[in-house]
Amino acid sequence: MTLITVAAQLGGWPGRPGKMSRAAAPSPALPGTRWASVARAAYGAALLCVPGPIVSMVTGEPATPRVRSVVRVLGVRHLAQAAICGLVPARGLIRAGTATDGLHSASMLALAGVEPQLRRALLADAAVAAAFAAAAEAALRR
């Protein structure tokens, strides 16, 4: 399934999926989400490229190889979401991203309860995910 097909099914590109025309341009309903996609991409790139220093800056402790690996995976997730929602700002995709961010935030809060060494980093990441979800939700309400 291509990104165009998914976007068409979620309401981003009217007309026939797989066919791009002037009438099949992305929905202009959510232009305010592009800045959030740029911010998310920057955050994801930082998590992917320099996970250790980011975690250490928040926790005050060096990051273990396991933690750095998990942070890199989260960075890839943010980059993928930024690319998808930035290129195809369809309401359905933005809603799915908002749900993903909400679940991510909730999981970080739950993990913070059982990982005291990483609590500050987990709470910070939960706050970032909640902020991305709130920004997307605000854009959906406009």
Secondary structure, DSSP 8 states (H G I E B T S, - for coil): --HHHHHHHTTSS-SSTT---GGG---TT-GGGHHHHHHHHHHHHHHHH-HHHHHHHHHSS---HHHHHHHHHHHHHHHHHHHHHHH---HHHHHHHHHHHHHHHHHHHHHHTT-GGGHHHHHHHHHHHHHHHHHHHHHHH-
